[in-house]
Amino acid sequence: MKTYQIEERVLAASPTAVVRAGVLVADMGTFVGPAIGTVARTLAEQGMAPSGPPFARYHPAGAARFDVEAGFATATVVSPAGAVEASSLPGGHAAVLTFVGPYDEMEPAYAALAEWVARRGGRVTGDPWEVYFSDPVREPDPRTWRTEVVMPFEV
């Protein structure tokens, strides 16, 4: 079993610009990258810049299906355009770890975060998200991809 270094952070709420869709787990790879590209183009058209790296937030929506929001945090609220809409990431306590490796091997990282929260007497309070620090186009070796996994909780 892999060992993870988990830290607690207190995050500020952040507006986001996202593309949202119901996605089967098997189709995540074909949704997230293009959605992030769509948001990047829309932000540029509106004269806005992301305030951080791309992310995707996963809201469970049934067996092997998630309502996914993929895009960027922003300093101000984006004007909806085409598939791009305004959303937000919550503020508050979060358990955070950096995962290195292929996206399809991250499931144990989520379990480690949930265990970490429970051991501290906390309760997971919202859906997690992933922050992507690696661009698979520029870094084709998935063993080097760095992804921050964020799980909100309350103490």
C-alpha positions in Angstrom: 0.0 0.0 0.0 1.2 3.5 -0.9 1.9 6.0 1.9 0.6 9.5 1.4 1.7 12.8 3.0 -1.6 14.5 3.9 -1.9 18.0 5.2 -4.7 20.1 6.5 -5.4 23.5 4.9 -8.0 26.1 5.5 -9.1 27.3 2.1 -10.9 30.5 1.0 -14.0 30.0 -1.2 -13.2 30.7 -4.8 -15.3 31.5 -7.9 -14.7 29.2 -10.8 -15.4 28.9 -14.5 -16.4 25.4 -15.5 -17.9 23.1 -18.0 -20.3 20.7 -16.3 -21.5 17.3 -17.5 -22.7 13.9 -16.4 -19.8 11.6 -17.2 -19.2 7.9 -16.9 -16.0 7.0 -15.1 -14.8 5.3 -18.4 -15.2 8.6 -20.2 -13.4 11.0 -17.7 -10.3 11.2 -19.9 -12.2 12.3 -22.9 -14.2 14.9 -21.0 -11.8 16.7 -18.6 -9.1 17.9 -21.0 -11.4 19.3 -23.7 -13.6 21.0 -21.0 -10.5 22.7 -19.5 -9.5 23.9 -23.0 -13.0 25.3 -23.6 -12.9 27.2 -20.3 -9.4 28.6 -21.0 -10.6 29.9 -24.4 -13.7 31.5 -22.8 -11.7 33.2 -20.1 -9.3 34.6 -22.7 -12.2 35.9 -24.8 -13.6 37.6 -21.7 -10.2 39.1 -20.8 -9.8 37.0 -17.7 -7.0 34.8 -16.5 -7.3 31.7 -14.3 -6.2 32.3 -10.7 -4.8 28.8 -10.4 -4.1 25.5 -12.3 -6.9 23.6 -13.9 -9.1 21.4 -11.7 -12.0 18.9 -11.8 -14.6 18.4 -9.1 -16.5 15.1 -8.9 -20.1 14.9 -7.6 -21.3 11.3 -7.4 -24.4 10.7 -9.7 -25.0 7.0 -9.5 -23.1 3.8 -10.4 -19.9 4.6 -12.2 -21.2 8.1 -13.0 -20.3 11.6 -11.8 -21.5 15.1 -12.4 -18.1 16.7 -13.2 -17.1 20.3 -13.1 -13.9 21.0 -15.0 -12.2 24.4 -15.4 -10.3 27.0 -13.4 -10.6 29.1 -10.3 -11.0 32.8 -11.1 -10.6 36.1 -9.3 -14.1 37.2 -10.4 -17.3 35.5 -11.6 -17.2 34.5 -15.3 -20.1 35.5 -17.6 -21.7 32.3 -18.8 -20.9 31.6 -22.5 -21.7 28.5 -24.5 -20.9 25.5 -22.3 -19.0 27.6 -19.7 -20.7 28.5 -16.5 -19.9 30.1 -13.2 -19.5 27.9 -10.1 -17.3 27.9 -7.0 -15.1 25.9 -4.8 -15.9 25.9 -1.1 -13.8 27.4 1.6 -13.0 25.8 4.9 -11.0 22.9 6.2 -9.6 20.5 3.6 -7.4 17.4 3.7 -4.9 17.6 0.8 -2.3 15.3 -0.7 -0.2 15.3 -3.9 -0.5 12.2 -5.9 2.1 11.3 -8.5 1.1 8.8 -11.2 -1.7 8.0 -13.6 -5.1 9.4 -13.0 -6.7 5.9 -13.1 -4.6 4.9 -10.0 -5.8 7.7 -7.7 -8.6 5.8 -5.9 -6.5 4.7 -2.9 -5.5 8.4 -2.4 -9.2 9.2 -1.9 -9.5 6.4 0.6 -6.4 7.6 2.5 -7.9 11.2 2.7 -11.2 9.9 4.1 -9.4 7.7 6.7 -7.2 10.7 7.7 -10.3 12.8 8.2 -12.0 10.1 10.3 -8.9 9.5 12.5 -9.0 13.1 13.5 -12.7 13.0 14.4 -13.7 15.0 11.3 -16.5 14.5 8.8 -16.2 14.9 5.0 -18.5 17.7 4.1 -18.5 18.0 0.3 -17.3 16.5 -2.9 -13.6 16.3 -3.5 -11.7 17.8 -6.4 -8.4 17.3 -8.2 -5.9 20.1 -9.2 -3.8 19.3 -12.1 -0.1 20.4 -12.1 0.9 18.3 -15.1 -0.1 18.7 -18.7 -0.4 15.2 -20.3 0.3 16.7 -23.7 3.7 18.1 -22.5 4.4 15.3 -20.1 3.3 12.1 -21.8 4.6 9.7 -19.1 1.7 9.2 -16.7 4.1 8.0 -14.0 5.2 11.7 -13.6 1.8 13.4 -13.5 1.3 15.4 -10.3 -2.3 15.9 -9.1 -3.4 17.5 -5.8 -6.4 15.8 -4.3 -8.6 18.0 -2.1 -11.2 16.7 0.3 -13.3 19.2 2.3 -14.2 18.4 5.9 -15.3 19.8 9.2 -13.9 19.2 12.6 
